Amino acid sequence: MAFGSLMKRKLRTFLTILGVMIGISSIIIMLGLGEGMKQESMKMIEEYGGLRTVEVREGGQPGSDQSSKSNGSSDPLDTKLTDNTIETISSIPHVEQVYPILEFQAIIQTGAYMSSLYGGRAMPLDVLRDMNWEFAEGGWPNEGEELQFVYGNMVLQDFQDLRGNAIYWSTGKLPDIDLMNDKMFTVFDVEAYEASKGGSGQSSETAVAVAGSDGGVEITGTGSADGGSQQAPQAPKKYIVPAAGVLAGDQDDYKEYSWNTYCDIEALERMFKKVFKNKPIPGQPLRKNGKPYKEIFYSSLRVIVDDIENVTEVQNAIGDMGFQTTSNTEWIAQQEQQSKSQQAMLGGIGAVSLLVAAIGIANTMMMSIYERTKEIGVMKVLGCGLFDIQQLFLIEAGIIGLFGGAIGLIISVIICAVINKVSGMQIAIIPPWMYPASIVFAVLVSMGAGFAPSRRAMKLSALEAIRNN
């Protein structure tokens, strides 16, 4: 009976359903955009550090013995990052994995090009393989092999043409370098290299390359460029470090690894012991007497927690040991708060459309009551209950909400799919719970809008209603 009454006034019913449809689709699309932006933010955090990751660095100032004061220890090694530290942190509840990172610097030369490598990162090979990064060429080296580098997709942009000091950022042209096949002469002792160049990158002497016994290239000085006898500090030895691979990506495709150079941490430690022997290793702490430690300390540790809810607990536990810790928890909380604000704002915009639709439903129901006053009176005379009359009009309003909500949901899905296809990203995502919720919400809003008119119909006097027409 309710459906038949609506079909008698098809145009009015259609326009009312159209209003609900626009209101519901507006809310769904706006909330979908908010959810999409939230998930894109979480995805970005996961790619560039992880949602369950805690980064650990030694306490105090790097390279000093002040770190021990943070936890009351008198041993300066207590807050240095070693294999013992990894074992200790691994025993903390909720910790799934701990692995070391050894950061390094180097000067790389090939032909007329040179690059100052400041984004060197050495990690265990099994950890690097678990990253599941795609390669443009090559792959990860094998266990036990000599040191090999894996270059990020944007590393080429850092090379400078020494013939004219041309760089990529000024010319827009990549250097003519084959990272996989060209010989890469690498200097690990950057401080000695700068000293041999007078600290300005310009050599004060004429250099001659002499083949080293270990396959490297040793640079020796032969006197000053103006014929004097003044000797500059001896240039450090260069080593040929082959490339194992180049990671995938275009020159404008920024990824976590784009600017970095990676290698096996064990191979790098062997190379450091060979290059520096009893000399201080750049970036490594010194004893109080200025001499280097025998062991190599890690630059940082990366801790993987079993669940994002336990990150703060693990971070605090590590911090209590005297180490410096950082994680994305604060950023995540900030992003979630921002996402909630965005969704509230976008949902509010859509709610305005639904409010207009609700007013339209109330108007439609009220007009229907005026037009059907005599019918209501007859129903009351025939003994129809007051609540049955009210229920009739509420059902009519609910039907309008049901059709409007269902059609609005379908249109929202189509529009979100088009937005995602055009943008090339999932920036409009409708959560599964929103499918039934949107229809139920539309029905409830429509019935709420029809409640007042239905009460009016229920309270009409039967005699006055019949006498009206």
C-alpha positions in Angstrom: 0.0 0.0 0.0 2.9 2.4 0.9 4.6 1.6 -2.4 1.4 2.1 -4.4 0.9 5.5 -2.8 4.4 6.6 -3.9 3.9 5.3 -7.4 0.7 7.5 -7.8 3.0 10.6 -7.7 6.0 9.3 -9.7 7.6 12.7 -10.4 7.5 13.9 -6.8 8.8 10.5 -5.6 11.5 10.5 -8.2 12.7 14.0 -7.2 12.7 13.1 -3.5 14.7 9.9 -4.2 17.1 12.0 -6.3 17.7 14.3 -3.4 18.5 11.4 -1.1 20.7 9.8 -3.7 22.7 13.0 -4.1 23.1 13.4 -0.4 24.2 9.8 0.3 26.6 9.7 -2.7 28.1 13.0 -1.5 28.8 11.7 2.0 30.2 8.4 0.7 32.5 10.0 -1.8 33.7 12.6 0.7 34.4 9.9 3.3 36.0 7.7 0.7 38.4 10.5 -0.3 39.3 11.0 3.4 39.9 7.2 3.8 41.9 7.1 0.7 44.2 10.0 1.8 44.6 8.3 5.2 45.6 5.0 3.7 48.0 6.7 1.3 49.6 8.4 4.2 50.0 5.1 6.1 51.4 3.5 3.0 54.0 6.3 2.6 55.0 5.8 6.3 55.3 2.1 5.8 57.5 2.6 2.7 59.8 5.1 4.3 60.4 3.7 7.8 57.6 1.4 8.7 54.6 1.5 11.0 56.2 -1.1 13.4 59.8 0.1 13.3 61.9 1.7 16.0 65.3 3.2 15.1 67.9 3.0 17.8 71.1 5.1 18.0 73.7 5.2 20.7 73.0 7.5 23.7 74.7 10.9 24.2 76.6 12.6 21.5 77.9 10.3 18.7 81.6 9.5 19.1 81.7 10.6 22.8 81.7 8.7 26.1 78.9 10.9 27.5 76.3 8.3 26.4 76.9 6.3 29.5 75.6 9.1 31.7 72.1 8.7 30.4 71.6 5.4 32.2 74.0 5.8 35.1 76.6 3.4 33.7 80.3 4.0 34.0 81.2 1.8 31.0 81.3 3.9 27.8 80.5 0.8 25.8 77.1 0.3 27.4 75.3 2.5 25.0 77.4 1.7 21.9 75.6 -0.4 19.4 77.1 -3.9 19.2 76.0 -7.5 18.7 75.4 -7.7 22.5 73.0 -4.8 22.1 71.1 -6.7 19.4 70.8 -9.7 21.7 69.6 -7.6 24.6 67.0 -5.7 22.6 65.8 -9.0 20.9 64.9 -10.3 24.4 62.4 -7.4 25.0 58.7 -8.6 24.7 57.0 -7.9 21.4 60.3 -7.5 19.5 60.2 -9.6 16.3 63.5 -8.6 14.7 66.6 -6.5 15.2 69.2 -5.8 12.6 72.2 -3.4 12.4 72.9 -0.6 9.9 76.4 0.7 9.3 76.5 4.1 7.6 79.6 5.1 5.6 80.9 7.8 3.3 83.2 7.4 0.3 84.5 9.2 -2.8 83.7 7.4 -6.1 85.5 8.3 -9.3 85.1 6.8 -12.8 86.6 8.5 -15.9 86.1 12.2 -15.6 83.2 11.9 -13.1 83.3 12.0 -9.3 80.7 11.6 -6.6 80.7 12.2 -2.8 78.8 9.3 -1.4 77.1 10.2 1.8 74.1 7.8 1.6 76.0 4.6 2.1 74.2 1.9 4.1 75.5 -1.5 5.0 73.0 -4.1 6.3 72.9 -7.9 6.6 72.2 -9.5 3.2 69.2 -11.5 4.4 67.6 -8.2 5.6 68.4 -6.5 2.2 66.8 -9.4 0.4 63.7 -9.3 2.5 63.1 -5.7 1.4 61.8 -7.2 -1.9 63.0 -4.2 -3.9 63.0 -4.4 -7.7 66.2 -4.3 -9.7 66.8 -2.6 -13.0 70.0 -4.6 -13.4 71.8 -7.2 -11.4 70.8 -8.2 -7.9 72.1 -8.7 -4.3 75.6 -10.2 -4.0 76.1 -13.7 -2.5 77.3 -14.5 1.1 81.0 -14.3 1.6 81.8 -12.4 -1.6 84.0 -9.3 -1.7 82.5 -5.9 -1.3 80.0 -4.9 -4.0 77.7 -2.0 -4.2 74.0 -1.8 -5.0 73.1 1.7 -6.3 69.7 3.5 -5.9 68.0 4.7 -9.0 69.0 8.4 -8.5 72.6 7.9 -7.5 73.8 8.9 -11.0 72.5 12.5 -10.4 75.2 13.0 -7.7 78.1 12.5 -10.1 80.0 15.7 -11.2 81.8 16.1 -14.5 85.3 17.4 -13.3 86.1 18.7 -16.8 83.6 21.5 -16.4 82.2 21.1 -13.0 78.9 20.2 -14.7 76.2 18.5 -12.5 72.8 17.1 -13.3 70.9 19.8 -11.5 72.4 22.5 -13.8 72.4 20.6 -17.1 69.5 18.2 -16.7 71.6 15.6 -18.4 72.8 12.4 -16.7 76.5 11.6 -16.8 77.7 9.0 -19.3 78.3 6.3 -16.7 77.5 2.6 -16.7 77.2 1.8 -13.0 77.3 -2.0 -13.7 80.2 -2.2 -16.1 82.5 0.9 -15.6 85.3 0.7 -13.1 84.4 2.5 -9.9 87.5 3.7 -8.0 86.4 4.2 -4.4 88.1 6.1 -1.6 86.9 5.2 1.9 89.3 7.5 3.8 87.4 10.7 2.9 89.3 12.8 5.5 92.7 11.8 4.0 91.4 12.4 0.5 90.3 16.0 1.4 93.6 16.6 3.2 95.5 15.5 0.1 93.5 18.0 -2.0 94.2 20.8 0.4 90.7 20.7 1.7 89.3 22.4 -1.4 89.1 19.6 -3.8 92.0 21.0 -5.8 95.3 19.0 -5.6 98.4 20.9 -4.7 100.6 18.3 -6.3 100.9 16.3 -9.5 99.4 12.9 -8.9 100.6 9.6 -10.4 98.5 6.4 -10.3 100.4 3.3 -9.2 98.8 -0.1 -9.2 98.6 -1.5 -5.7 99.4 -5.0 -4.8 95.8 -5.7 -3.7 94.2 -4.6 -6.9 93.5 -1.1 -5.9 94.9 2.1 -7.3 97.3 4.1 -5.1 97.8 7.8 -5.7 101.3 9.1 -4.9 102.6 12.7 -5.0 105.6 13.8 -7.0 105.9 17.4 -5.9 104.1 20.7 -6.1 102.5 21.8 -9.3 104.8 24.9 -9.5 108.0 22.9 -9.3 108.6 23.4 -5.6 109.5 20.7 -3.2 106.6 21.1 -0.8 104.8 17.8 -0.3 101.1 17.6 0.3 99.7 14.7 2.5 99.8 11.4 0.6 96.5 10.7 -1.2 94.7 7.6 0.1 94.4 4.4 -1.8 91.5 3.9 -4.2 89.8 0.5 -4.4 87.8 -0.8 -7.3 84.4 -1.8 -5.9 82.2 -3.5 -8.5 78.4 -3.0 -8.7 76.2 -6.0 -7.9 73.0 -4.2 -9.1 71.1 -1.0 -9.7 67.6 -0.7 -8.1 64.6 0.0 -10.3 63.1 3.4 -10.9 63.1 6.4 -13.2 65.1 9.6 -12.4 62.0 11.3 -11.1 60.7 8.2 -9.3 61.6 8.8 -5.7 61.7 5.8 -3.4 63.2 4.9 -0.1 66.4 3.7 -1.7 66.7 6.2 -4.5 69.7 8.3 -3.2 71.4 5.5 -1.2 74.1 2.9 -1.9 73.8 -0.4 -0.2 76.1 -3.3 0.5 76.6 -6.3 2.8 77.6 -5.2 6.3 80.1 -8.1 6.7 81.9 -7.3 3.5 82.1 -3.6 4.4 83.6 -4.5 7.8 86.2 -6.6 6.2 87.0 -3.8 3.8 87.3 -1.3 6.7 89.7 -3.5 8.6 91.8 -3.7 5.4 91.7 0.0 4.5 92.2 1.5 8.0 94.0 -1.3 9.9 94.9 0.5 13.2 93.8 3.9 12.0 90.5 5.5 13.2 87.5 4.7 11.0 85.4 7.8 10.0 82.3 7.9 12.1 83.5 5.5 14.7 84.1 6.5 18.3 87.6 6.7 19.9 89.0 5.8 23.2 89.9 8.5 25.8 93.5 8.3 24.6 92.4 9.0 21.0 93.0 5.4 19.7 90.3 3.5 17.9 88.5 0.5 19.3 89.2 -2.9 17.8 85.6 -3.6 17.0 83.4 -1.7 14.7 80.2 -0.2 16.2 77.0 0.0 14.3 75.6 3.4 13.3 72.0 2.4 14.2 69.8 -0.6 14.9 66.3 -1.1 13.4 63.8 -2.9 15.6 60.7 -4.5 14.2 57.8 -4.7 16.7 55.1 -7.4 16.4 52.2 -4.9 16.5 51.8 -1.2 16.0 50.0 -1.0 19.4 53.3 -2.2 21.1 55.7 0.3 19.4 55.5 2.9 22.2 56.1 0.2 24.9 59.1 -1.2 23.1 60.5 2.3 22.4 60.3 3.3 26.0 62.0 0.0 27.1 64.9 0.7 24.8 65.1 4.3 25.8 65.3 3.2 29.5 68.6 1.4 28.6 70.1 4.8 27.6 69.7 4.6 23.9 68.2 7.3 21.6 65.1 6.0 19.9 62.8 7.3 17.2 59.7 5.9 15.6 56.8 7.0 13.4 54.2 6.7 16.3 54.0 10.5 16.8 53.7 11.0 13.0 51.1 8.3 12.8 49.0 9.9 15.6 49.3 13.3 13.9 48.3 11.7 10.6 45.3 10.0 12.2 44.2 13.2 13.8 44.5 15.0 10.6 42.6 12.3 8.7 39.8 12.4 11.2 39.6 16.2 10.8 39.6 15.8 7.0 36.9 13.1 7.1 34.7 15.2 9.5 35.0 18.2 7.2 34.4 16.2 4.0 31.5 14.3 5.6 30.0 17.6 6.8 30.0 18.9 3.3 28.1 15.8 2.1 25.8 16.0 5.1 24.5 19.3 3.9 23.2 17.7 0.8 21.6 15.0 2.8 20.0 17.6 5.1 18.5 19.3 2.1 17.2 15.8 1.0 15.7 15.2 4.4 13.8 18.6 4.2 12.6 17.4 0.8 11.3 14.2 2.3 9.5 16.0 5.0 7.9 18.3 2.5 6.9 15.4 0.3 5.3 13.5 3.2 3.5 16.7 4.4 2.1 17.3 0.9 1.0 13.7 0.8 -0.9 14.1 4.1 -2.7 17.2 2.8 -3.7 15.4 -0.4 -4.8 12.2 1.4 -6.6 13.8 4.3 -10.0 12.2 3.4 -8.3 8.8 2.9 -6.8 9.1 6.4 -10.2 9.9 7.8 -11.8 6.9 6.1 -9.1 4.7 7.4 -9.7 5.9 11.0 -13.5 5.4 10.6 -13.0 1.9 9.4 -11.0 1.2 12.6 -7.4 1.5 11.5 -5.1 2.0 14.4 -3.4 5.3 15.0 0.1 3.7 15.0 -0.8 1.8 11.8 -1.4 5.1 10.1 1.8 6.5 11.4 3.6 3.3 10.3 2.2 3.7 6.8 3.8 7.1 6.3 7.1 6.0 8.0 7.3 3.1 5.6 6.8 5.4 2.6 9.6 7.6 3.9 11.8 4.5 4.5 11.2 3.3 0.9 12.4 6.7 -0.4 15.5 6.4 1.7 16.1 2.7 0.7 16.0 3.5 -3.1 17.9 6.8 -2.7 20.6 5.1 -0.5 21.0 2.1 -2.8 21.3 4.2 -6.0 23.5 6.7 -4.3 25.8 3.9 -3.2 26.1 2.5 -6.7 26.9 5.9 -8.1 29.5 6.5 -5.4 31.3 3.3 -6.2 31.4 4.2 -9.9 32.6 7.8 -9.2 35.3 6.5 -6.8 36.5 4.0 -9.4 36.7 6.7 -12.0 38.7 9.0 -9.7 41.1 6.2 -8.9 41.6 5.3 -12.5 42.2 8.9 -13.6 44.6 9.7 -10.8 46.4 6.4 -11.0 46.2 6.0 -7.2 43.8 4.6 -4.7 42.8 8.1 -3.4 39.1 7.3 -3.0 38.4 4.1 -1.0 35.0 3.0 0.3 35.5 0.9 3.5 33.4 -2.4 3.4 31.4 -1.3 6.4 30.2 1.7 4.6 28.1 -0.3 2.0 25.4 -1.5 4.4 25.8 1.5 6.7 25.1 4.0 4.0 21.8 2.3 3.1 20.7 1.9 6.7 21.7 5.5 7.4 19.6 6.7 4.4 16.6 4.8 5.6 16.9 6.1 9.1 17.3 9.7 8.0 14.3 9.4 5.7 12.2 7.9 8.4 13.4 10.6 10.8 12.4 13.2 8.2 9.0 11.6 7.8 8.3 11.2 11.5 6.7 14.6 12.1 4.4 14.4 9.1 3.4 10.8 10.2 2.6 12.1 13.7 0.4 14.8 12.1 -1.4 12.2 10.1 -2.0 10.1 13.2 -3.5 13.0 15.1 -5.9 14.1 12.4 -9.5 14.0 13.6 -11.5 11.5 11.5 -14.6 13.7 11.2 -12.6 16.8 10.2 -10.6 14.7 7.7 -13.8 13.4 6.0 -15.5 16.8 6.1 -12.4 18.4 4.6 -13.1 17.3 1.1 
